[in-house]
Amino acid sequence: MPNRKLSLRLDHAYTLEEIYALNKTALNKMCWLFDVSGWVGNVPKLLREAIFHIPRFAGVYHELREEEQSIMAFLCEFAGKPVAINQIYEKYRSTVPVKTIDAAVTDLLQKGWLLEGQMPQSLLAIPDFKKTLDKMSAFYYFLEARLPATHSAIDSGGQSLTDLIELSAFLYVEKPKLTVKKFMAKSVLRRLMSRLSSAAADQWEEAADENLYTNMTRMLLGILQEMGALKVVVDKGDYCYYQLNGEKWDDFIFSPASHRLLYILSWQISRIQYHKGGSLPFIANLFKYAAQVKGTWLTGASLMMKSVIDESSVLFHDKDPFSSEEWLEAVVLEPFMYCGLFEKTTAELPTQWLMEEKMPRNFWRLTPLGLALAQWLAEEKDAGKAISQMVKIDLYHKDTEVIFAPLFDKWRQVLPAELEQQLIIQPDLSFFVPKSVSPYVVWMLSVFAETQVQDYVYQGEITRSSILRALKGGASVDDLFALITDHSKVPPAENVLCTLQQWATAYDKTLFARAMILACDTPEMASEILAQSKLSNWVIGLVGPQVLLIKPDGEGTIRKWLEKKNWVPRPGVTVGEGLYTWLTTGKNEK
């Protein structure tokens, strides 16, 4: 469809409203270009808002060829005034062939970037284009900004193992009951989140309102289930609860640090691949590119634009770059930071295209552990295949050490040595150990004490309630005393061991068990039932002259015997008040 020419004066600066008043269909192609309806609502207002949406404008603008962008920039300098076409030819006569100019102008008119005037023939770029183009450099500075390597990190990451330890300790001692949908109750979730880092517990209160887990908590539970350390058990009441497999967990925490990191990373990459199939080549390229900038801080958008490759399904949407960046940070960078491979910082940057003068911006870079992984990927013949191998690993298979030996060697040079005999318990039963202590020590302290992580140490306090909580959860106090003996830097004060022993001996002095009462008319009836050898497996014993204690699962067998004996019991099970009435005032009394 040919472009309809407008009656435009060369000495007048036109607004969108004036152009729309001249001809209501003149802006239709421009509306199509910016996904605005040309038929409904205030068309000039809607079109102006779309043009001022810089990310979308930038995505459309950069689809233009170089000569088309040049012509647009030239016409925008006239602030909405029509420019005679001869001025275009005069401007580019010495640098661009006439045919190229004609082709560029035709395309710009057809796409809706320019409007055409008649008598004399002229071209018009609306002033709103100039306003947006003037802000493009500020927008791209915000989008692709960098910070020097000297800028300090606000979150160095590497919290995943500590949170795994805290989570497994919680499950070990709490054994929280869950619904069949595997959602924790709010009260259980609150106790759990109080033990985890801010990264894992972030937004947990909002999640608790819906009785859901946060993303990080789901990751922790998923890793534990993947390694076999956690399984969902359903009891007879159709209630589900998490059961920790201590042997599988021991296998994990007694593995070398490099193996543990590989297993956690493997699960994270599997999770990313699950949410976005075909992302493995992108992940490999992300690490390789992030290593090339040598410690410089990059925005998520910049990292993503440089890392996207044809072999991957991951795409960067020019028209919505912040949505792409949000996906990268939430799905890839934050989980990798949680593993200790990336670190993050923030800075206030100017936002001249928005109402706000400045806005905070996230920046990312590789940690030494991440750099070691990137170097290993660069040395592999096929980085994408190497990443795929990480997804399929069996941590305990004999070939794993051979396949990943170069990566393990690089990580061992960076990972801190795990310290032994560094536990210090004060006379008041408070304690602290370095964060680099053996994971087994951290786990046992999580089981038996109230703990928290500080910058460089793991600290807490052993209390009577924490000891009893652990014993109720199935822990052995002998393990605690062995831990103190084997891992203390100096022998603890004598009162420490005495106090712990005193608290421990208070446990298991009494026992509750489920049983059933069988009340008889006379003591002789009770004695006869007790004497029946065929009922001996179900009768526990006498608890009164005419009252027997029986096992609940023996109820049916004993009922049949009583009916044959012609001592027919009432149907159902009588509650406590009915039993009391039977025994005190007689069975026929109301």
VONU-185525 format. One line per 4 residues: number of its first residue (from 1); for each residue x, y, z of C-alpha. Coordinates in pm, 1 decimal. Layout:
N
NUM) X,Y,Z ~ ...
//
This chain:
590
1) 0.0,0.0,0.0 ~ 159.4,331.6,-103.4 ~ 235.0,583.6,168.3 ~ -15.3,871.2,163.8
5) 153.2,1212.7,143.0 ~ 58.6,1492.1,380.7 ~ 28.5,1864.8,326.5 ~ 318.8,1982.8,543.3
9) 474.0,2326.8,579.6 ~ 853.4,2333.5,598.2 ~ 854.7,2614.1,856.0 ~ 631.7,2442.3,1110.7
13) 721.4,2192.0,1386.0 ~ 450.8,1922.3,1401.2 ~ 336.0,1727.5,1703.9 ~ 172.3,1385.9,1696.3
17) -162.3,1549.8,1774.4 ~ -135.0,1786.4,1477.2 ~ -41.2,1505.3,1239.3 ~ -334.5,1296.2,1366.1
21) -566.2,1593.9,1312.6 ~ -439.7,1633.2,950.9 ~ -505.1,1268.9,869.5 ~ -630.4,1004.6,1113.3
25) -465.2,720.6,919.8 ~ -125.5,887.9,872.9 ~ 14.9,731.8,1192.3 ~ -113.3,379.2,1130.0
29) 220.3,231.9,1015.7 ~ 393.6,393.5,1312.0 ~ 131.9,237.9,1542.4 ~ 197.5,-105.1,1389.8
33) 570.5,-51.5,1439.3 ~ 526.1,9.6,1813.3 ~ 235.5,-233.3,1872.1 ~ -20.9,41.1,1934.7
37) -380.0,27.6,1817.1 ~ -447.6,301.6,1561.2 ~ -823.4,276.5,1601.8 ~ -903.5,277.8,1973.3
41) -832.3,539.4,2239.4 ~ -615.2,849.8,2231.3 ~ -381.6,740.3,1948.5 ~ -118.6,1018.8,1984.3
45) -98.4,965.5,2361.2 ~ -67.5,586.0,2332.1 ~ 191.2,616.1,2055.8 ~ 398.6,867.2,2251.3
49) 401.5,636.8,2558.6 ~ 518.5,346.7,2341.3 ~ 795.5,555.1,2185.5 ~ 911.8,668.7,2529.7
53) 945.2,304.6,2641.2 ~ 1316.1,305.1,2571.4 ~ 1394.8,-69.6,2594.6 ~ 1126.8,-147.6,2336.5
57) 1221.5,152.8,2121.8 ~ 1585.8,46.6,2128.6 ~ 1496.9,-305.5,2019.7 ~ 1301.7,-178.1,1718.7
61) 1550.5,97.0,1635.1 ~ 1848.0,-137.7,1619.9 ~ 1673.0,-346.2,1357.0 ~ 1739.0,-56.7,1115.7
65) 2042.2,-61.6,885.3 ~ 2329.7,177.7,950.2 ~ 2230.5,422.3,673.5 ~ 1867.6,420.3,795.6
69) 1978.7,507.3,1150.0 ~ 2196.0,786.1,1010.6 ~ 1906.5,938.2,814.2 ~ 1680.4,917.2,1120.2
73) 1940.8,1091.3,1336.9 ~ 1981.2,1368.2,1075.2 ~ 1605.0,1433.1,1042.0 ~ 1552.0,1427.3,1420.1
77) 1784.9,1724.8,1453.0 ~ 1510.6,1939.3,1296.1 ~ 1278.6,1878.2,1593.3 ~ 966.5,1770.8,1406.4
81) 1000.3,2005.3,1112.3 ~ 966.4,1862.7,758.9 ~ 1293.2,1852.9,563.0 ~ 1299.3,1879.2,183.7
85) 1421.8,1557.7,28.5 ~ 1687.7,1747.6,-162.2 ~ 1854.3,1825.9,169.8 ~ 1891.2,1452.5,230.5
89) 2064.2,1403.3,-101.0 ~ 2287.0,1703.3,-33.9 ~ 2381.0,1572.1,311.7 ~ 2489.6,1223.5,192.9
93) 2586.9,1293.3,-171.1 ~ 2959.8,1245.7,-111.5 ~ 2935.3,939.7,120.4 ~ 2627.4,735.6,25.2
97) 2505.8,642.4,-327.7 ~ 2170.9,792.1,-431.4 ~ 2018.8,446.1,-482.1 ~ 2110.6,353.4,-127.1
101) 1950.5,674.3,2.1 ~ 1633.4,610.8,-198.2 ~ 1612.5,252.6,-69.6 ~ 1668.3,364.1,289.7
105) 1404.7,639.2,268.9 ~ 1153.6,400.2,109.0 ~ 1206.2,144.1,385.3 ~ 1173.1,405.4,660.3
109) 844.5,527.5,508.8 ~ 709.8,173.8,466.7 ~ 798.2,73.9,824.7 ~ 641.0,389.3,970.6
113) 953.0,568.2,1094.3 ~ 902.5,869.1,865.3 ~ 608.2,1064.4,725.4 ~ 612.9,1212.4,373.9
117) 498.1,1558.5,272.7 ~ 398.0,1684.4,-71.9 ~ 466.6,2007.3,-261.0 ~ 751.6,2026.3,-198.2
121) 838.8,1662.2,-135.3 ~ 965.2,1639.7,226.2 ~ 1034.4,1395.1,507.4 ~ 929.1,1432.6,871.3
125) 1063.5,1260.3,1183.2 ~ 838.9,1335.3,1483.1 ~ 1003.1,1522.0,1774.9 ~ 925.1,1231.1,2014.2
129) 1184.0,1022.6,1828.3 ~ 1451.5,1282.3,1903.0 ~ 1360.1,1293.8,2273.6 ~ 1400.1,918.1,2298.2
133) 1717.4,901.4,2088.8 ~ 1876.4,1167.0,2310.1 ~ 1829.0,936.6,2610.6 ~ 1955.7,619.5,2442.4
137) 2317.1,661.3,2554.4 ~ 2208.6,696.1,2919.9 ~ 1989.2,388.7,2883.3 ~ 2269.2,177.1,2737.6
141) 2510.1,298.6,3003.9 ~ 2265.0,175.7,3268.7 ~ 2204.0,-151.0,3082.4 ~ 2567.9,-240.2,3012.7
145) 2756.2,-54.1,3286.6 ~ 3074.6,-193.8,3440.6 ~ 3247.5,-145.8,3772.0 ~ 3621.6,-183.4,3828.9
149) 3760.5,-495.9,3991.6 ~ 3848.6,-289.3,4300.6 ~ 3478.7,-244.3,4385.6 ~ 3398.7,-459.4,4689.8
153) 3140.6,-737.6,4696.1 ~ 2830.2,-715.9,4915.3 ~ 2758.3,-1090.4,4884.4 ~ 3039.0,-1334.4,4819.0
157) 2803.0,-1635.2,4818.3 ~ 2902.0,-1991.8,4899.0 ~ 2624.9,-2043.4,5154.9 ~ 2466.9,-2355.8,5007.8
161) 2658.7,-2619.9,5207.8 ~ 2598.5,-2446.0,5541.6 ~ 2227.5,-2415.8,5466.8 ~ 2216.2,-2781.3,5363.9
165) 2371.1,-2871.0,5699.0 ~ 2120.4,-2656.4,5887.9 ~ 1827.9,-2797.7,5689.3 ~ 1931.0,-3159.2,5738.0
169) 1988.6,-3099.4,6111.2 ~ 1642.4,-2945.2,6139.0 ~ 1478.6,-3239.6,5963.1 ~ 1681.5,-3481.1,6174.0
173) 1564.0,-3345.8,6507.5 ~ 1224.7,-3199.8,6424.2 ~ 1073.8,-3464.3,6190.0 ~ 804.0,-3212.2,6091.3
177) 470.7,-3354.0,5978.2 ~ 360.5,-3228.7,5636.6 ~ 40.6,-3241.9,5433.3 ~ 11.1,-3481.8,5143.1
181) 113.5,-3196.0,4914.1 ~ 447.5,-3184.8,5095.4 ~ 397.5,-2827.3,5212.7 ~ 525.2,-2738.5,5556.9
185) 291.2,-2579.6,5804.5 ~ 364.9,-2216.1,5885.8 ~ 485.1,-2295.0,6236.8 ~ 728.0,-2554.9,6101.3
189) 842.0,-2324.0,5823.7 ~ 905.5,-2046.1,6073.8 ~ 1132.4,-2268.2,6285.9 ~ 1317.0,-2383.8,5976.6
193) 1372.9,-2038.7,5828.4 ~ 1509.9,-1905.3,6155.7 ~ 1805.4,-2141.9,6108.3 ~ 1886.1,-2063.4,5744.2
197) 2080.5,-1778.6,5585.7 ~ 1910.4,-1466.4,5455.6 ~ 1962.7,-1593.6,5100.1 ~ 1756.7,-1905.3,5170.0
201) 1506.0,-1735.5,5398.5 ~ 1443.5,-1430.4,5178.2 ~ 1068.9,-1369.3,5130.9 ~ 983.5,-1670.6,5344.4
205) 708.1,-1481.0,5522.7 ~ 529.9,-1417.8,5192.4 ~ 576.9,-1783.4,5108.7 ~ 441.4,-1883.1,5448.8
209) 119.7,-1691.4,5376.7 ~ 57.8,-1937.8,5094.3 ~ 205.5,-2227.6,5292.4 ~ 479.9,-2271.5,5030.6
213) 856.4,-2303.4,5029.4 ~ 1087.1,-2034.7,4894.3 ~ 1292.5,-2112.0,4583.8 ~ 1612.7,-2159.8,4782.4
217) 1442.5,-2394.0,5027.7 ~ 1311.7,-2599.6,4736.2 ~ 1668.4,-2619.7,4604.2 ~ 1797.1,-2746.7,4938.9
221) 1523.8,-3008.3,4967.9 ~ 1579.4,-3110.6,4606.4 ~ 1952.4,-3162.0,4656.7 ~ 1893.3,-3372.5,4968.4
225) 1637.9,-3586.2,4785.4 ~ 1862.3,-3623.2,4479.8 ~ 2150.9,-3757.4,4686.5 ~ 1918.6,-3998.7,4868.0
229) 1961.9,-3829.3,5205.5 ~ 1595.9,-3734.7,5220.2 ~ 1276.0,-3918.9,5137.6 ~ 907.5,-3859.0,5190.9
233) 743.1,-4115.1,5420.8 ~ 367.0,-4164.1,5448.3 ~ 232.6,-4296.3,5778.5 ~ -91.7,-4482.9,5846.2
237) -279.1,-4157.6,5887.2 ~ -184.7,-4050.5,5534.6 ~ 39.4,-3781.6,5679.4 ~ 368.7,-3719.6,5502.8
241) 691.8,-3627.3,5668.6 ~ 1053.2,-3591.3,5562.7 ~ 1288.9,-3861.4,5685.1 ~ 1664.1,-3802.0,5677.5
245) 1886.4,-4093.9,5578.2 ~ 2186.3,-4039.9,5806.4 ~ 2408.7,-4284.7,5615.9 ~ 2356.4,-4109.0,5282.6
249) 2414.7,-3773.1,5448.8 ~ 2734.4,-3901.4,5609.9 ~ 2851.4,-4024.5,5268.9 ~ 2805.4,-3672.4,5138.2
253) 2965.5,-3467.6,5415.6 ~ 3260.5,-3703.5,5450.8 ~ 3337.3,-3663.6,5079.4 ~ 3619.0,-3424.0,4979.9
257) 3514.8,-3059.7,4953.2 ~ 3564.8,-3054.5,4576.0 ~ 3331.6,-3354.4,4535.6 ~ 3062.1,-3191.3,4748.3
261) 3080.9,-2872.0,4545.5 ~ 3054.1,-3066.7,4220.3 ~ 2746.2,-3250.8,4344.2 ~ 2568.2,-2930.9,4451.3
265) 2664.2,-2758.7,4126.6 ~ 2549.8,-3060.7,3925.1 ~ 2206.4,-3042.0,4082.3 ~ 2181.7,-2666.4,4019.5
269) 2272.2,-2706.4,3651.3 ~ 2020.2,-2992.9,3620.7 ~ 1757.5,-2763.0,3767.5 ~ 1836.3,-2485.7,3517.5
273) 1824.3,-2737.2,3232.4 ~ 1487.9,-2861.9,3360.8 ~ 1339.9,-2511.5,3356.4 ~ 1502.4,-2411.6,3025.6
277) 1594.9,-2702.3,2799.5 ~ 1898.0,-2641.9,2581.3 ~ 2063.3,-2404.0,2827.4 ~ 2384.3,-2604.7,2886.7
281) 2589.7,-2445.7,2603.6 ~ 2481.2,-2103.7,2730.2 ~ 2598.4,-2186.6,3085.3 ~ 2936.9,-2301.0,2952.2
285) 2973.4,-1980.4,2750.5 ~ 2863.3,-1767.8,3046.8 ~ 3153.3,-1895.3,3257.3 ~ 3402.0,-1857.1,2972.0
289) 3298.6,-1498.4,2898.5 ~ 3280.5,-1395.7,3265.8 ~ 3639.6,-1516.8,3305.4 ~ 3763.2,-1299.4,3018.3
293) 3682.4,-968.0,3188.9 ~ 3940.3,-1038.9,3463.5 ~ 3741.8,-942.0,3771.3 ~ 3547.2,-650.5,3623.1
297) 3191.3,-626.7,3754.1 ~ 2925.8,-670.3,3481.3 ~ 2549.5,-627.1,3478.8 ~ 2333.5,-932.2,3423.0
301) 2215.6,-789.1,3089.2 ~ 2573.2,-743.6,2969.3 ~ 2667.9,-1096.5,3077.1 ~ 2366.9,-1240.7,2901.0
305) 2410.9,-1051.0,2575.2 ~ 2772.3,-1163.1,2546.8 ~ 2701.9,-1525.3,2644.5 ~ 2404.7,-1611.2,2421.5
309) 2506.5,-1847.1,2138.4 ~ 2320.0,-2014.6,1851.0 ~ 2364.9,-2363.4,1999.9 ~ 2152.1,-2269.9,2302.9
313) 1780.7,-2205.3,2341.9 ~ 1853.2,-1911.6,2577.0 ~ 1767.0,-1580.6,2407.5 ~ 1819.9,-1216.5,2499.8
317) 1512.7,-1006.5,2419.7 ~ 1627.2,-664.5,2300.9 ~ 1277.3,-523.1,2336.2 ~ 1252.6,-636.3,2699.5
321) 1612.2,-660.6,2826.5 ~ 1529.8,-623.6,3195.4 ~ 1296.9,-923.6,3180.2 ~ 1581.4,-1126.7,3028.1
325) 1815.8,-1000.4,3296.8 ~ 1565.8,-1087.1,3568.7 ~ 1548.9,-1445.1,3437.2 ~ 1928.2,-1474.6,3431.9
329) 1971.3,-1341.9,3785.7 ~ 1690.4,-1548.6,3941.6 ~ 1748.8,-1877.9,3758.7 ~ 2125.6,-1879.0,3698.3
333) 2336.0,-1616.4,3876.1 ~ 2180.3,-1623.1,4223.1 ~ 2186.9,-2005.8,4248.5 ~ 2550.6,-2004.2,4128.7
337) 2630.0,-1732.9,4382.7 ~ 2462.9,-1953.6,4644.6 ~ 2710.7,-2226.7,4542.3 ~ 3004.5,-1983.6,4574.3
341) 3085.3,-1944.3,4201.2 ~ 2962.8,-1585.0,4153.0 ~ 2957.2,-1283.7,4379.6 ~ 2740.1,-972.3,4368.0
345) 2759.4,-601.9,4438.5 ~ 2532.8,-301.9,4376.9 ~ 2579.1,60.2,4275.3 ~ 2354.4,362.0,4217.7
349) 2349.6,461.9,3849.9 ~ 2185.5,764.7,3680.8 ~ 1857.9,698.8,3499.4 ~ 1803.8,1007.0,3287.6
353) 1527.7,846.0,3080.7 ~ 1309.3,786.2,3391.1 ~ 1149.9,1005.9,3654.8 ~ 1398.5,883.0,3916.9
357) 1743.8,1037.7,3904.0 ~ 1919.3,717.6,4014.4 ~ 1841.7,351.5,4067.6 ~ 2035.5,62.2,4224.0
361) 2196.1,-180.7,3980.6 ~ 2323.7,-534.2,4039.6 ~ 2670.9,-633.7,3918.4 ~ 2824.7,-980.9,3901.4
365) 3161.7,-1147.3,3863.1 ~ 3320.0,-1488.2,3913.3 ~ 3476.3,-1588.4,4243.5 ~ 3807.7,-1779.0,4249.1
369) 3604.0,-2102.6,4251.0 ~ 3407.7,-1982.1,3949.6 ~ 3725.8,-1878.6,3770.9 ~ 3871.7,-2224.7,3831.0
373) 3563.0,-2379.3,3671.8 ~ 3585.3,-2138.4,3377.1 ~ 3952.7,-2227.2,3322.7 ~ 3865.7,-2597.8,3323.2
377) 3588.8,-2539.9,3067.6 ~ 3828.4,-2339.6,2846.5 ~ 4073.4,-2629.1,2848.1 ~ 3807.3,-2883.9,2750.1
381) 3763.1,-2958.3,2379.8 ~ 3384.3,-2924.6,2408.0 ~ 3270.9,-2704.6,2696.8 ~ 2903.5,-2784.3,2638.6
385) 2975.4,-3156.8,2661.0 ~ 3177.4,-3101.8,2979.2 ~ 2880.6,-2922.8,3136.8 ~ 2656.4,-3211.2,3028.6
389) 2889.4,-3454.2,3206.7 ~ 2846.4,-3256.8,3527.0 ~ 2469.6,-3306.5,3508.5 ~ 2503.6,-3685.8,3478.0
393) 2765.2,-3751.3,3746.8 ~ 2749.2,-4019.1,4012.2 ~ 2941.9,-3864.2,4299.0 ~ 3048.8,-4197.7,4441.5
397) 3140.7,-4375.5,4117.1 ~ 3508.6,-4461.6,4078.7 ~ 3526.4,-4292.2,3735.6 ~ 3416.5,-3954.8,3874.9
401) 3758.7,-3884.1,4025.9 ~ 3926.4,-3965.2,3693.5 ~ 3686.1,-3770.8,3469.1 ~ 3693.0,-3455.0,3679.4
405) 4050.5,-3478.4,3809.5 ~ 4163.6,-3154.3,3635.0 ~ 3865.1,-2963.3,3781.0 ~ 3918.2,-3108.4,4127.5
409) 4285.9,-3007.6,4114.0 ~ 4192.1,-2647.7,4030.1 ~ 3930.5,-2632.2,4304.6 ~ 4162.3,-2778.8,4567.0
413) 4402.8,-2490.2,4505.5 ~ 4125.0,-2244.7,4592.6 ~ 3911.7,-2420.4,4854.4 ~ 4018.9,-2356.9,5216.2
417) 4156.0,-2657.0,5400.3 ~ 3898.6,-2812.5,5630.2 ~ 4026.7,-2774.9,5982.8 ~ 4017.0,-3034.9,6259.0
421) 4032.8,-2984.8,6636.8 ~ 3916.7,-2623.1,6616.2 ~ 3605.3,-2642.4,6838.2 ~ 3619.1,-2417.4,7144.5
425) 3347.9,-2462.1,7410.8 ~ 3334.4,-2197.6,7682.6 ~ 3239.1,-2276.8,8046.7 ~ 2895.6,-2117.1,7983.3
429) 2846.6,-2375.1,7701.5 ~ 2872.3,-2121.9,7421.1 ~ 3106.8,-2227.5,7141.7 ~ 3260.2,-2123.7,6810.8
433) 3450.0,-2287.9,6525.9 ~ 3591.3,-2147.9,6199.8 ~ 3360.3,-2169.5,5898.3 ~ 3621.9,-2386.5,5729.9
437) 3586.7,-2660.1,5992.2 ~ 3480.8,-3010.2,5885.5 ~ 3113.5,-3019.4,5772.8 ~ 3054.2,-3308.9,6012.4
441) 3138.3,-3081.0,6305.7 ~ 2900.3,-2813.6,6178.2 ~ 2623.9,-3068.2,6129.6 ~ 2656.9,-3221.4,6476.0
445) 2659.2,-2877.2,6635.8 ~ 2344.5,-2792.0,6437.9 ~ 2180.3,-3106.3,6576.0 ~ 2274.8,-3050.0,6941.9
449) 2289.8,-2670.7,6977.4 ~ 2138.2,-2336.5,6885.0 ~ 2363.4,-2210.1,6605.2 ~ 2425.6,-1916.0,6376.5
453) 2679.5,-1820.1,6110.2 ~ 2883.8,-1503.5,6144.4 ~ 3130.8,-1362.4,5889.7 ~ 3420.2,-1593.1,5969.1
457) 3295.6,-1828.3,6240.4 ~ 3014.8,-2066.9,6320.1 ~ 2894.2,-2007.3,6671.8 ~ 2613.6,-2086.1,6912.2
461) 2520.5,-2227.3,7249.5 ~ 2440.6,-2573.2,7382.9 ~ 2129.6,-2560.0,7602.6 ~ 1916.5,-2809.1,7789.8
465) 1633.2,-2764.4,7538.9 ~ 1866.3,-2812.8,7240.6 ~ 2007.9,-3133.9,7393.8 ~ 1662.5,-3273.3,7463.9
469) 1540.9,-3168.3,7118.7 ~ 1824.5,-3365.6,6958.5 ~ 1765.2,-3673.2,7173.8 ~ 1393.0,-3664.4,7094.4
473) 1487.6,-3653.5,6724.9 ~ 1685.1,-3976.6,6753.6 ~ 2036.9,-3845.5,6805.6 ~ 2280.5,-4020.2,7038.4
477) 2446.5,-3823.6,7315.9 ~ 2753.0,-4045.0,7270.5 ~ 2803.5,-3881.1,6930.7 ~ 2811.6,-3539.9,7099.3
481) 3073.3,-3646.0,7354.7 ~ 3280.8,-3806.5,7077.1 ~ 3259.5,-3483.0,6880.7 ~ 3382.5,-3279.5,7177.2
485) 3667.1,-3522.4,7245.6 ~ 3782.7,-3548.9,6883.3 ~ 3742.5,-3191.3,6764.6 ~ 3805.7,-2958.5,7059.8
489) 4107.7,-2735.0,7028.3 ~ 4151.6,-2743.4,7407.0 ~ 3976.0,-2976.5,7654.3 ~ 3650.2,-2815.0,7771.9
493) 3598.1,-2720.8,8136.2 ~ 3490.6,-3007.8,8361.9 ~ 3153.9,-2848.7,8432.9 ~ 3071.7,-2858.5,8059.9
497) 3078.8,-3238.3,8037.4 ~ 2903.5,-3276.7,8372.3 ~ 2622.2,-3043.6,8273.3 ~ 2576.3,-3215.6,7937.8
501) 2567.8,-3557.7,8107.0 ~ 2313.1,-3435.3,8358.4 ~ 2086.7,-3302.4,8083.2 ~ 2123.6,-3620.7,7880.1
505) 2032.9,-3852.4,8169.3 ~ 1704.7,-3665.5,8217.2 ~ 1587.6,-3809.9,7885.9 ~ 1404.6,-4143.0,7842.6
509) 1301.4,-4183.7,8205.9 ~ 936.9,-4235.6,8108.8 ~ 755.7,-4372.3,7805.5 ~ 422.9,-4310.7,7636.9
513) 278.5,-4586.9,7416.6 ~ -56.1,-4647.9,7248.5 ~ -262.7,-4931.1,7395.2 ~ -631.0,-5028.7,7452.5
517) -829.2,-5090.0,7771.5 ~ -1047.3,-5399.6,7803.3 ~ -1280.5,-5362.0,8100.9 ~ -1460.0,-5671.9,8235.1
521) -1765.0,-5723.8,8457.6 ~ -1567.9,-5909.0,8721.7 ~ -1204.8,-5967.2,8820.8 ~ -1256.6,-6340.4,8742.9
525) -1334.2,-6262.8,8379.5 ~ -1019.2,-6053.7,8352.6 ~ -809.3,-6333.0,8503.9 ~ -952.8,-6590.7,8260.8
529) -873.9,-6373.6,7960.1 ~ -520.6,-6323.1,8088.2 ~ -475.6,-6700.4,8119.3 ~ -564.6,-6775.1,7754.6
533) -245.2,-6878.3,7573.1 ~ -400.0,-6804.7,7232.7 ~ -443.1,-6439.9,7337.7 ~ -102.6,-6397.3,7499.6
537) 42.8,-6216.6,7197.9 ~ -221.0,-5943.2,7230.9 ~ -270.3,-5902.5,7606.1 ~ -11.3,-5684.2,7777.6
541) -133.0,-5744.0,8136.2 ~ -361.7,-5638.7,8419.1 ~ -381.3,-5273.7,8521.7 ~ -660.3,-5325.7,8773.4
545) -871.4,-5608.1,8923.3 ~ -1105.6,-5614.3,8622.6 ~ -908.4,-5412.3,8361.4 ~ -669.4,-5547.4,8099.5
549) -424.1,-5360.5,7880.5 ~ -417.4,-5498.2,7523.5 ~ -233.3,-5416.7,7201.8 ~ -442.8,-5207.3,6958.4
553) -382.7,-5442.4,6663.1 ~ -516.1,-5736.2,6870.5 ~ -863.1,-5585.3,6912.8 ~ -1025.2,-5789.8,6633.8
557) -885.8,-6125.0,6757.0 ~ -992.8,-6064.3,7116.3 ~ -1341.9,-5945.8,7009.5 ~ -1399.2,-6275.4,6824.6
561) -1286.9,-6479.1,7128.2 ~ -1516.1,-6280.5,7358.5 ~ -1814.8,-6334.2,7127.5 ~ -1750.3,-6710.1,7117.1
565) -1722.8,-6705.8,7498.7 ~ -2058.5,-6529.1,7503.7 ~ -1901.6,-6221.8,7663.9 ~ -2008.9,-5994.8,7375.7
569) -1850.6,-5644.1,7393.4 ~ -2023.2,-5320.5,7304.4 ~ -1956.9,-5200.1,6944.8 ~ -1686.2,-4943.5,6891.7
573) -1440.4,-4810.1,7145.9 ~ -1569.1,-4633.8,7457.2 ~ -1417.5,-4297.6,7543.4 ~ -1266.6,-4213.8,7879.8
577) -1587.6,-4093.8,8048.6 ~ -1773.5,-4412.0,7953.5 ~ -1494.2,-4628.4,8094.1 ~ -1491.1,-4427.1,8415.8
581) -1867.1,-4473.2,8458.1 ~ -1836.9,-4850.4,8393.8 ~ -1567.0,-4894.7,8656.3 ~ -1707.0,-4665.3,8927.0
585) -2086.9,-4674.7,8914.9 ~ -2160.7,-4986.5,8714.7 ~ -2210.4,-5051.8,8351.6 ~ -2584.0,-4992.4,8354.5
589) -2564.4,-4652.9,8523.1 ~ -2609.4,-4345.3,8307.7
//
